[in-house]
Amino acid sequence: MGQSATHLLIIEDEPITRSQLTAHFEKEGYVVFSLGDADGVEKIIQDNDIDICLMDINLPGKDGLTLTRELRSRSDVGIILVTGKDEQIDRIVGLESGADDYVTKPFDPRELLSRVKNLLWRVKAQEKQKEKGFKRSFEGWTLDLNKRELATPDGELQSLSAGEFHLLMALLENAGQVMTRDQLMNKIRNREWYPDDRYIDVLVGQVRRKFRQHSPGKTFISTIHGTGYLFAPEVS
């Protein structure tokens, strides 16, 4: 399989499901590691260059959402959350915890493989941008892709949630263009998670508050009534 093989970590407390998933992905050429709970997850990720974590939400002990938040604060590993079809999860909470995707049991193995492949592409694309020391600056502010941090003109660092980060990236990439809520939704992770477009309004409000604290006279994100949002600072 060589160095190009994808390293996948399955965190699933049901032994049969864990075994089936392991066999399925190993058959597809993945290097698979597996655990029944959250113990030792970070060490495995660090020691084995894990690319993607496939994680059950209802783990014994530390649950999947808590583990996701902890991992995301220190790592850009791809994370797919898994839960039973009869369980309810707040999609916004899922995104804000830092997960990249979400699937329900029972799932089609082919669909799950497709989700993993799509997420892997996004993870690798982000890594390539990081290798270039990717930063974007506008009117004294700087967005650091490596650290997912927003630096104020005074150099104060502000951490961003996953949703805030991807919203700001989408707006920066399309600076000077009006973006509809639907376009922004498609830019932020998995479109299927968020059928309610009000989520974009929530994120915009959160990002605006961060700007307003340090640049009260600036309106970087303008509301275009009936259409969406416009990000139009001087970008460098």
PyRosetta script that sets phi, psi and omega in degrees:
from pyrosetta import init, pose_from_sequence

init()
pose = pose_from_sequence("MGQSATHLLIIEDEPITRSQLTAHFEKEGYVVFSLGDADGVEKIIQDNDIDICLMDINLPGKDGLTLTRELRSRSDVGIILVTGKDEQIDRIVGLESGADDYVTKPFDPRELLSRVKNLLWRVKAQEKQKEKGFKRSFEGWTLDLNKRELATPDGELQSLSAGEFHLLMALLENAGQVMTRDQLMNKIRNREWYPDDRYIDVLVGQVRRKFRQHSPGKTFISTIHGTGYLFAPEVS")
pose.set_psi(1, -30.6)
pose.set_omega(1, 172.5)
pose.set_phi(2, 74.8)
pose.set_psi(2, -174.6)
pose.set_omega(2, -175.8)
pose.set_phi(3, -72.1)
pose.set_psi(3, -16.5)
pose.set_omega(3, -176.3)
pose.set_phi(4, -82.4)
pose.set_psi(4, -7.5)
pose.set_omega(4, -177.9)
pose.set_phi(5, -64.1)
pose.set_psi(5, 141.3)
pose.set_omega(5, 178.3)
pose.set_phi(6, -79.8)
pose.set_psi(6, 134.3)
pose.set_omega(6, 178.5)
pose.set_phi(7, -98.5)
pose.set_psi(7, 118.5)
pose.set_omega(7, -175.2)
pose.set_phi(8, -115.9)
pose.set_psi(8, 133.4)
pose.set_omega(8, 175.8)
pose.set_phi(9, -112.0)
pose.set_psi(9, 121.1)
pose.set_omega(9, 177.6)
pose.set_phi(10, -102.6)
pose.set_psi(10, 123.1)
pose.set_omega(10, 179.4)
pose.set_phi(11, -117.3)
pose.set_psi(11, 99.6)
pose.set_omega(11, -170.7)
pose.set_phi(12, -147.0)
pose.set_psi(12, 127.1)
pose.set_omega(12, -175.2)
pose.set_phi(13, -84.4)
pose.set_psi(13, -14.1)
pose.set_omega(13, 178.0)
pose.set_phi(14, -87.0)
pose.set_psi(14, 113.7)
pose.set_omega(14, -174.8)
pose.set_phi(15, -56.8)
pose.set_psi(15, -41.0)
pose.set_omega(15, -177.9)
pose.set_phi(16, -66.1)
pose.set_psi(16, -47.2)
pose.set_omega(16, 178.8)
pose.set_phi(17, -61.3)
pose.set_psi(17, -42.4)
pose.set_omega(17, -179.7)
pose.set_phi(18, -61.8)
pose.set_psi(18, -42.8)
pose.set_omega(18, 179.3)
pose.set_phi(19, -65.7)
pose.set_psi(19, -42.4)
pose.set_omega(19, -179.9)
pose.set_phi(20, -64.2)
pose.set_psi(20, -43.8)
pose.set_omega(20, 179.3)
pose.set_phi(21, -64.2)
pose.set_psi(21, -41.9)
pose.set_omega(21, 179.3)
pose.set_phi(22, -60.2)
pose.set_psi(22, -47.3)
pose.set_omega(22, -179.3)
pose.set_phi(23, -63.4)
pose.set_psi(23, -40.4)
pose.set_omega(23, -178.1)
pose.set_phi(24, -62.5)
pose.set_psi(24, -47.7)
pose.set_omega(24, -176.9)
pose.set_phi(25, -76.3)
pose.set_psi(25, -31.6)
pose.set_omega(25, 175.0)
pose.set_phi(26, -64.0)
pose.set_psi(26, -37.5)
pose.set_omega(26, 177.4)
pose.set_phi(27, -62.0)
pose.set_psi(27, -30.2)
pose.set_omega(27, -179.9)
pose.set_phi(28, -86.5)
pose.set_psi(28, 3.6)
pose.set_omega(28, 175.5)
pose.set_phi(29, 96.2)
pose.set_psi(29, 9.4)
pose.set_omega(29, 179.1)
pose.set_phi(30, -84.3)
pose.set_psi(30, 149.9)
pose.set_omega(30, 169.2)
pose.set_phi(31, -90.5)
pose.set_psi(31, 115.6)
pose.set_omega(31, -170.1)
pose.set_phi(32, -112.4)
pose.set_psi(32, 132.3)
pose.set_omega(32, 171.2)
pose.set_phi(33, -116.6)
pose.set_psi(33, 150.4)
pose.set_omega(33, -178.2)
pose.set_phi(34, -143.6)
pose.set_psi(34, 149.5)
pose.set_omega(34, 178.0)
pose.set_phi(35, -140.7)
pose.set_psi(35, 155.4)
pose.set_omega(35, 178.1)
pose.set_phi(36, -96.6)
pose.set_psi(36, -8.8)
pose.set_omega(36, 177.8)
pose.set_phi(37, -156.4)
pose.set_psi(37, -171.2)
pose.set_omega(37, -173.1)
pose.set_phi(38, -81.5)
pose.set_psi(38, -9.8)
pose.set_omega(38, -176.8)
pose.set_phi(39, -63.9)
pose.set_psi(39, 126.2)
pose.set_omega(39, 175.2)
pose.set_phi(40, 82.1)
pose.set_psi(40, 6.1)
pose.set_omega(40, -176.6)
pose.set_phi(41, -60.8)
pose.set_psi(41, -50.0)
pose.set_omega(41, -175.6)
pose.set_phi(42, -61.7)
pose.set_psi(42, -38.3)
pose.set_omega(42, 179.6)
pose.set_phi(43, -64.9)
pose.set_psi(43, -42.6)
pose.set_omega(43, 178.4)
pose.set_phi(44, -63.2)
pose.set_psi(44, -41.7)
pose.set_omega(44, 179.4)
pose.set_phi(45, -61.2)
pose.set_psi(45, -45.1)
pose.set_omega(45, -177.8)
pose.set_phi(46, -70.4)
pose.set_psi(46, -42.9)
pose.set_omega(46, -174.2)
pose.set_phi(47, -75.9)
pose.set_psi(47, -21.0)
pose.set_omega(47, -172.5)
pose.set_phi(48, -122.9)
pose.set_psi(48, 14.3)
pose.set_omega(48, 177.7)
pose.set_phi(49, 49.2)
pose.set_psi(49, 53.1)
pose.set_omega(49, -179.0)
pose.set_phi(50, -65.4)
pose.set_psi(50, 134.2)
pose.set_omega(50, 177.8)
pose.set_phi(51, -92.1)
pose.set_psi(51, -43.6)
pose.set_omega(51, -174.6)
pose.set_phi(52, -134.2)
pose.set_psi(52, 136.9)
pose.set_omega(52, 170.9)
pose.set_phi(53, -108.4)
pose.set_psi(53, 127.4)
pose.set_omega(53, 174.1)
pose.set_phi(54, -106.7)
pose.set_psi(54, 109.0)
pose.set_omega(54, -163.1)
pose.set_phi(55, -126.7)
pose.set_psi(55, 125.4)
pose.set_omega(55, 173.9)
pose.set_phi(56, -71.4)
pose.set_psi(56, 140.2)
pose.set_omega(56, 179.7)
pose.set_phi(57, -71.8)
pose.set_psi(57, -42.7)
pose.set_omega(57, -175.2)
pose.set_phi(58, -92.5)
pose.set_psi(58, 72.2)
pose.set_omega(58, 176.2)
pose.set_phi(59, -87.7)
pose.set_psi(59, 152.4)
pose.set_omega(59, 174.2)
pose.set_phi(60, -69.2)
pose.set_psi(60, 141.0)
pose.set_omega(60, -177.1)
pose.set_phi(61, 79.8)
pose.set_psi(61, -120.7)
pose.set_omega(61, -180.0)
pose.set_phi(62, -73.1)
pose.set_psi(62, 123.1)
pose.set_omega(62, -176.3)
pose.set_phi(63, -78.1)
pose.set_psi(63, 168.1)
pose.set_omega(63, -174.7)
pose.set_phi(64, -64.1)
pose.set_psi(64, -35.7)
pose.set_omega(64, 179.7)
pose.set_phi(65, -66.6)
pose.set_psi(65, -42.6)
pose.set_omega(65, 178.1)
pose.set_phi(66, -63.7)
pose.set_psi(66, -44.9)
pose.set_omega(66, 179.2)
pose.set_phi(67, -62.5)
pose.set_psi(67, -40.0)
pose.set_omega(67, 178.8)
pose.set_phi(68, -60.5)
pose.set_psi(68, -46.1)
pose.set_omega(68, 179.4)
pose.set_phi(69, -60.3)
pose.set_psi(69, -41.1)
pose.set_omega(69, -179.4)
pose.set_phi(70, -67.2)
pose.set_psi(70, -42.9)
pose.set_omega(70, 179.6)
pose.set_phi(71, -65.0)
pose.set_psi(71, -43.1)
pose.set_omega(71, -175.5)
pose.set_phi(72, -66.0)
pose.set_psi(72, -26.6)
pose.set_omega(72, 179.2)
pose.set_phi(73, -70.8)
pose.set_psi(73, -16.2)
pose.set_omega(73, -176.9)
pose.set_phi(74, -128.2)
pose.set_psi(74, -4.8)
pose.set_omega(74, -172.7)
pose.set_phi(75, -149.6)
pose.set_psi(75, 152.8)
pose.set_omega(75, 174.9)
pose.set_phi(76, -103.7)
pose.set_psi(76, 18.1)
pose.set_omega(76, 178.5)
pose.set_phi(77, -55.4)
pose.set_psi(77, 142.6)
pose.set_omega(77, 177.4)
pose.set_phi(78, -70.3)
pose.set_psi(78, 137.5)
pose.set_omega(78, -177.0)
pose.set_phi(79, -130.1)
pose.set_psi(79, 124.3)
pose.set_omega(79, 173.8)
pose.set_phi(80, -115.9)
pose.set_psi(80, 122.5)
pose.set_omega(80, 179.0)
pose.set_phi(81, -89.6)
pose.set_psi(81, 142.9)
pose.set_omega(81, -179.9)
pose.set_phi(82, -125.9)
pose.set_psi(82, 137.3)
pose.set_omega(82, 175.7)
pose.set_phi(83, -148.3)
pose.set_psi(83, 166.3)
pose.set_omega(83, 178.9)
pose.set_phi(84, -72.3)
pose.set_psi(84, 153.5)
pose.set_omega(84, -174.3)
pose.set_phi(85, -67.7)
pose.set_psi(85, -23.4)
pose.set_omega(85, -178.1)
pose.set_phi(86, -89.6)
pose.set_psi(86, -2.6)
pose.set_omega(86, -178.5)
pose.set_phi(87, -93.2)
pose.set_psi(87, 146.0)
pose.set_omega(87, -179.7)
pose.set_phi(88, -101.6)
pose.set_psi(88, 140.0)
pose.set_omega(88, 176.1)
pose.set_phi(89, -139.7)
pose.set_psi(89, 137.2)
pose.set_omega(89, 175.9)
pose.set_phi(90, -75.5)
pose.set_psi(90, 114.8)
pose.set_omega(90, -176.3)
pose.set_phi(91, -60.5)
pose.set_psi(91, -35.9)
pose.set_omega(91, 179.5)
pose.set_phi(92, -64.8)
pose.set_psi(92, -42.9)
pose.set_omega(92, 177.1)
pose.set_phi(93, -60.2)
pose.set_psi(93, -40.9)
pose.set_omega(93, 179.3)
pose.set_phi(94, -60.4)
pose.set_psi(94, -46.4)
pose.set_omega(94, 179.5)
pose.set_phi(95, -65.9)
pose.set_psi(95, -45.5)
pose.set_omega(95, -176.9)
pose.set_phi(96, -67.4)
pose.set_psi(96, -20.7)
pose.set_omega(96, 174.9)
pose.set_phi(97, -72.1)
pose.set_psi(97, -18.1)
pose.set_omega(97, 176.7)
pose.set_phi(98, 109.4)
pose.set_psi(98, 5.3)
pose.set_omega(98, 179.6)
pose.set_phi(99, -70.2)
pose.set_psi(99, 154.4)
pose.set_omega(99, -179.8)
pose.set_phi(100, -98.4)
pose.set_psi(100, -27.4)
pose.set_omega(100, -175.9)
pose.set_phi(101, -156.0)
pose.set_psi(101, 173.5)
pose.set_omega(101, -171.6)
pose.set_phi(102, -151.2)
pose.set_psi(102, 128.8)
pose.set_omega(102, 176.9)
pose.set_phi(103, -133.1)
pose.set_psi(103, 154.3)
pose.set_omega(103, 179.0)
pose.set_phi(104, -115.1)
pose.set_psi(104, 148.1)
pose.set_omega(104, 174.2)
pose.set_phi(105, -84.5)
pose.set_psi(105, 147.7)
pose.set_omega(105, -8.3)
pose.set_phi(106, -77.5)
pose.set_psi(106, 144.3)
pose.set_omega(106, -178.6)
pose.set_phi(107, -116.3)
pose.set_psi(107, 154.3)
pose.set_omega(107, 175.8)
pose.set_phi(108, -76.6)
pose.set_psi(108, 121.2)
pose.set_omega(108, -179.3)
pose.set_phi(109, -54.3)
pose.set_psi(109, -34.2)
pose.set_omega(109, -179.9)
pose.set_phi(110, -69.1)
pose.set_psi(110, -38.7)
pose.set_omega(110, 177.5)
pose.set_phi(111, -66.3)
pose.set_psi(111, -41.5)
pose.set_omega(111, 179.5)
pose.set_phi(112, -62.3)
pose.set_psi(112, -41.3)
pose.set_omega(112, 177.7)
pose.set_phi(113, -61.9)
pose.set_psi(113, -41.2)
pose.set_omega(113, 178.3)
pose.set_phi(114, -62.9)
pose.set_psi(114, -41.3)
pose.set_omega(114, 178.8)
pose.set_phi(115, -62.3)
pose.set_psi(115, -42.5)
pose.set_omega(115, 179.8)
pose.set_phi(116, -63.6)
pose.set_psi(116, -43.3)
pose.set_omega(116, -180.0)
pose.set_phi(117, -62.9)
pose.set_psi(117, -43.0)
pose.set_omega(117, 179.6)
pose.set_phi(118, -64.1)
pose.set_psi(118, -42.7)
pose.set_omega(118, 179.2)
pose.set_phi(119, -66.4)
pose.set_psi(119, -39.3)
pose.set_omega(119, 179.1)
pose.set_phi(120, -60.0)
pose.set_psi(120, -40.1)
pose.set_omega(120, 178.1)
pose.set_phi(121, -60.3)
pose.set_psi(121, -43.0)
pose.set_omega(121, -179.3)
pose.set_phi(122, -66.9)
pose.set_psi(122, -40.4)
pose.set_omega(122, 179.5)
pose.set_phi(123, -63.0)
pose.set_psi(123, -45.2)
pose.set_omega(123, -179.4)
pose.set_phi(124, -66.0)
pose.set_psi(124, -37.8)
pose.set_omega(124, 178.5)
pose.set_phi(125, -63.6)
pose.set_psi(125, -40.0)
pose.set_omega(125, 178.8)
pose.set_phi(126, -66.8)
pose.set_psi(126, -37.2)
pose.set_omega(126, 179.0)
pose.set_phi(127, -63.7)
pose.set_psi(127, -39.6)
pose.set_omega(127, 179.3)
pose.set_phi(128, -63.5)
pose.set_psi(128, -39.2)
pose.set_omega(128, 178.0)
pose.set_phi(129, -65.5)
pose.set_psi(129, -37.4)
pose.set_omega(129, 179.5)
pose.set_phi(130, -64.4)
pose.set_psi(130, -39.0)
pose.set_omega(130, -179.2)
pose.set_phi(131, -60.4)
pose.set_psi(131, -24.7)
pose.set_omega(131, 179.0)
pose.set_phi(132, -87.1)
pose.set_psi(132, 4.5)
pose.set_omega(132, -176.6)
pose.set_phi(133, 63.3)
pose.set_psi(133, 45.0)
pose.set_omega(133, -170.3)
pose.set_phi(134, -65.5)
pose.set_psi(134, 117.6)
pose.set_omega(134, 174.7)
pose.set_phi(135, -138.7)
pose.set_psi(135, 148.9)
pose.set_omega(135, 174.8)
pose.set_phi(136, -126.8)
pose.set_psi(136, 133.8)
pose.set_omega(136, -177.8)
pose.set_phi(137, -121.0)
pose.set_psi(137, 146.0)
pose.set_omega(137, 177.2)
pose.set_phi(138, -153.9)
pose.set_psi(138, 119.6)
pose.set_omega(138, 176.4)
pose.set_phi(139, 48.3)
pose.set_psi(139, 45.2)
pose.set_omega(139, 176.2)
pose.set_phi(140, 92.2)
pose.set_psi(140, -18.2)
pose.set_omega(140, 177.4)
pose.set_phi(141, -87.1)
pose.set_psi(141, 150.3)
pose.set_omega(141, 179.0)
pose.set_phi(142, -136.0)
pose.set_psi(142, 129.0)
pose.set_omega(142, 175.1)
pose.set_phi(143, -101.4)
pose.set_psi(143, 119.6)
pose.set_omega(143, -178.8)
pose.set_phi(144, -100.7)
pose.set_psi(144, 111.8)
pose.set_omega(144, -178.7)
pose.set_phi(145, -69.1)
pose.set_psi(145, -32.1)
pose.set_omega(145, -178.6)
pose.set_phi(146, -60.6)
pose.set_psi(146, -41.0)
pose.set_omega(146, -173.5)
pose.set_phi(147, -109.8)
pose.set_psi(147, -2.4)
pose.set_omega(147, -175.2)
pose.set_phi(148, 54.5)
pose.set_psi(148, 42.6)
pose.set_omega(148, -179.2)
pose.set_phi(149, -118.6)
pose.set_psi(149, 147.5)
pose.set_omega(149, 176.3)
pose.set_phi(150, -112.6)
pose.set_psi(150, 120.3)
pose.set_omega(150, -179.4)
pose.set_phi(151, -99.5)
pose.set_psi(151, 130.4)
pose.set_omega(151, 178.6)
pose.set_phi(152, -74.4)
pose.set_psi(152, 167.6)
pose.set_omega(152, 176.8)
pose.set_phi(153, -57.7)
pose.set_psi(153, -24.5)
pose.set_omega(153, 178.2)
pose.set_phi(154, -88.1)
pose.set_psi(154, 0.9)
pose.set_omega(154, 178.4)
pose.set_phi(155, 89.1)
pose.set_psi(155, 5.8)
pose.set_omega(155, 178.5)
pose.set_phi(156, -77.7)
pose.set_psi(156, 132.3)
pose.set_omega(156, -176.7)
pose.set_phi(157, -92.8)
pose.set_psi(157, 136.0)
pose.set_omega(157, 177.5)
pose.set_phi(158, -124.1)
pose.set_psi(158, 125.1)
pose.set_omega(158, 177.2)
pose.set_phi(159, -76.2)
pose.set_psi(159, 152.3)
pose.set_omega(159, -178.8)
pose.set_phi(160, -120.6)
pose.set_psi(160, 141.3)
pose.set_omega(160, 171.4)
pose.set_phi(161, -68.7)
pose.set_psi(161, 166.7)
pose.set_omega(161, 179.1)
pose.set_phi(162, -58.1)
pose.set_psi(162, -43.4)
pose.set_omega(162, -179.0)
pose.set_phi(163, -65.0)
pose.set_psi(163, -44.1)
pose.set_omega(163, 179.5)
pose.set_phi(164, -62.1)
pose.set_psi(164, -41.5)
pose.set_omega(164, -178.7)
pose.set_phi(165, -62.6)
pose.set_psi(165, -48.9)
pose.set_omega(165, -176.6)
pose.set_phi(166, -71.7)
pose.set_psi(166, -31.9)
pose.set_omega(166, 174.4)
pose.set_phi(167, -63.4)
pose.set_psi(167, -48.2)
pose.set_omega(167, -178.0)
pose.set_phi(168, -64.4)
pose.set_psi(168, -38.2)
pose.set_omega(168, 176.7)
pose.set_phi(169, -62.1)
pose.set_psi(169, -43.9)
pose.set_omega(169, -179.7)
pose.set_phi(170, -63.0)
pose.set_psi(170, -41.8)
pose.set_omega(170, 179.5)
pose.set_phi(171, -67.3)
pose.set_psi(171, -40.6)
pose.set_omega(171, 178.8)
pose.set_phi(172, -63.3)
pose.set_psi(172, -42.2)
pose.set_omega(172, -178.8)
pose.set_phi(173, -65.8)
pose.set_psi(173, -20.7)
pose.set_omega(173, -178.3)
pose.set_phi(174, -123.4)
pose.set_psi(174, 33.2)
pose.set_omega(174, -179.1)
pose.set_phi(175, -56.4)
pose.set_psi(175, 135.3)
pose.set_omega(175, -179.9)
pose.set_phi(176, 88.0)
pose.set_psi(176, -4.2)
pose.set_omega(176, 178.9)
pose.set_phi(177, -114.9)
pose.set_psi(177, 141.0)
pose.set_omega(177, 175.8)
pose.set_phi(178, -74.1)
pose.set_psi(178, 126.2)
pose.set_omega(178, 179.0)
pose.set_phi(179, -108.8)
pose.set_psi(179, 125.5)
pose.set_omega(179, 175.9)
pose.set_phi(180, -73.7)
pose.set_psi(180, 162.1)
pose.set_omega(180, 177.1)
pose.set_phi(181, -60.2)
pose.set_psi(181, -38.4)
pose.set_omega(181, -179.5)
pose.set_phi(182, -64.8)
pose.set_psi(182, -40.3)
pose.set_omega(182, 177.4)
pose.set_phi(183, -63.5)
pose.set_psi(183, -41.7)
pose.set_omega(183, 179.2)
pose.set_phi(184, -66.6)
pose.set_psi(184, -39.0)
pose.set_omega(184, 177.7)
pose.set_phi(185, -59.9)
pose.set_psi(185, -40.6)
pose.set_omega(185, -179.9)
pose.set_phi(186, -68.1)
pose.set_psi(186, -21.7)
pose.set_omega(186, 179.4)
pose.set_phi(187, -84.4)
pose.set_psi(187, -20.4)
pose.set_omega(187, -173.9)
pose.set_phi(188, -101.0)
pose.set_psi(188, 94.9)
pose.set_omega(188, 175.4)
pose.set_phi(189, 56.6)
pose.set_psi(189, -135.7)
pose.set_omega(189, -171.8)
pose.set_phi(190, -92.6)
pose.set_psi(190, 115.8)
pose.set_omega(190, -175.8)
pose.set_phi(191, -58.8)
pose.set_psi(191, -29.6)
pose.set_omega(191, -175.6)
pose.set_phi(192, -68.2)
pose.set_psi(192, -20.8)
pose.set_omega(192, -178.1)
pose.set_phi(193, -66.7)
pose.set_psi(193, -34.5)
pose.set_omega(193, -161.4)
pose.set_phi(194, -124.5)
pose.set_psi(194, 76.4)
pose.set_omega(194, -179.8)
pose.set_phi(195, -68.5)
pose.set_psi(195, -17.9)
pose.set_omega(195, -178.2)
pose.set_phi(196, -95.8)
pose.set_psi(196, 109.1)
pose.set_omega(196, -175.9)
pose.set_phi(197, -68.9)
pose.set_psi(197, -8.1)
pose.set_omega(197, 177.3)
pose.set_phi(198, -62.3)
pose.set_psi(198, -19.0)
pose.set_omega(198, 178.3)
pose.set_phi(199, -58.5)
pose.set_psi(199, -36.5)
pose.set_omega(199, 178.1)
pose.set_phi(200, -62.1)
pose.set_psi(200, -41.9)
pose.set_omega(200, 179.5)
pose.set_phi(201, -62.3)
pose.set_psi(201, -38.8)
pose.set_omega(201, 177.9)
pose.set_phi(202, -62.1)
pose.set_psi(202, -46.8)
pose.set_omega(202, -179.7)
pose.set_phi(203, -63.6)
pose.set_psi(203, -43.4)
pose.set_omega(203, 179.6)
pose.set_phi(204, -59.9)
pose.set_psi(204, -42.5)
pose.set_omega(204, 178.5)
pose.set_phi(205, -61.1)
pose.set_psi(205, -39.7)
pose.set_omega(205, 179.7)
pose.set_phi(206, -65.9)
pose.set_psi(206, -43.8)
pose.set_omega(206, -179.4)
pose.set_phi(207, -68.8)
pose.set_psi(207, -40.2)
pose.set_omega(207, 178.0)
pose.set_phi(208, -58.6)
pose.set_psi(208, -39.7)
pose.set_omega(208, -180.0)
pose.set_phi(209, -63.1)
pose.set_psi(209, -37.1)
pose.set_omega(209, 178.1)
pose.set_phi(210, -64.4)
pose.set_psi(210, -42.3)
pose.set_omega(210, 178.2)
pose.set_phi(211, -66.7)
pose.set_psi(211, -41.9)
pose.set_omega(211, -173.6)
pose.set_phi(212, -64.7)
pose.set_psi(212, -30.1)
pose.set_omega(212, -179.3)
pose.set_phi(213, -63.0)
pose.set_psi(213, -29.4)
pose.set_omega(213, -175.0)
pose.set_phi(214, -117.5)
pose.set_psi(214, -22.6)
pose.set_omega(214, 178.5)
pose.set_phi(215, -131.2)
pose.set_psi(215, 68.0)
pose.set_omega(215, -173.9)
pose.set_phi(216, -60.3)
pose.set_psi(216, -24.0)
pose.set_omega(216, -178.3)
pose.set_phi(217, -89.4)
pose.set_psi(217, -0.2)
pose.set_omega(217, -176.0)
pose.set_phi(218, -105.4)
pose.set_psi(218, 138.1)
pose.set_omega(218, 172.7)
pose.set_phi(219, -117.3)
pose.set_psi(219, 88.2)
pose.set_omega(219, -177.3)
pose.set_phi(220, -72.5)
pose.set_psi(220, -35.8)
pose.set_omega(220, -177.2)
pose.set_phi(221, -112.7)
pose.set_psi(221, 110.2)
pose.set_omega(221, -178.9)
pose.set_phi(222, -98.6)
pose.set_psi(222, 140.5)
pose.set_omega(222, 175.5)
pose.set_phi(223, -84.2)
pose.set_psi(223, 126.0)
pose.set_omega(223, 175.2)
pose.set_phi(224, -104.7)
pose.set_psi(224, 99.6)
pose.set_omega(224, -171.2)
pose.set_phi(225, -57.8)
pose.set_psi(225, 132.9)
pose.set_omega(225, 179.9)
pose.set_phi(226, 82.3)
pose.set_psi(226, -4.3)
pose.set_omega(226, -177.3)
pose.set_phi(227, -126.0)
pose.set_psi(227, -65.1)
pose.set_omega(227, -176.8)
pose.set_phi(228, 170.7)
pose.set_psi(228, -127.1)
pose.set_omega(228, -174.4)
pose.set_phi(229, -135.1)
pose.set_psi(229, 150.8)
pose.set_omega(229, 179.0)
pose.set_phi(230, -127.0)
pose.set_psi(230, 126.6)
pose.set_omega(230, 176.4)
pose.set_phi(231, -108.6)
pose.set_psi(231, 113.4)
pose.set_omega(231, -171.4)
pose.set_phi(232, -140.5)
pose.set_psi(232, 54.6)
pose.set_omega(232, 170.4)
pose.set_phi(233, -85.5)
pose.set_psi(233, -179.8)
pose.set_omega(233, 172.6)
pose.set_phi(234, -83.4)
pose.set_psi(234, 110.8)
pose.set_omega(234, -175.5)
pose.set_phi(235, -94.7)
pose.set_psi(235, 134.8)
pose.set_omega(235, 177.2)
pose.set_phi(236, -122.3)
pose.dump_pdb("model.pdb")
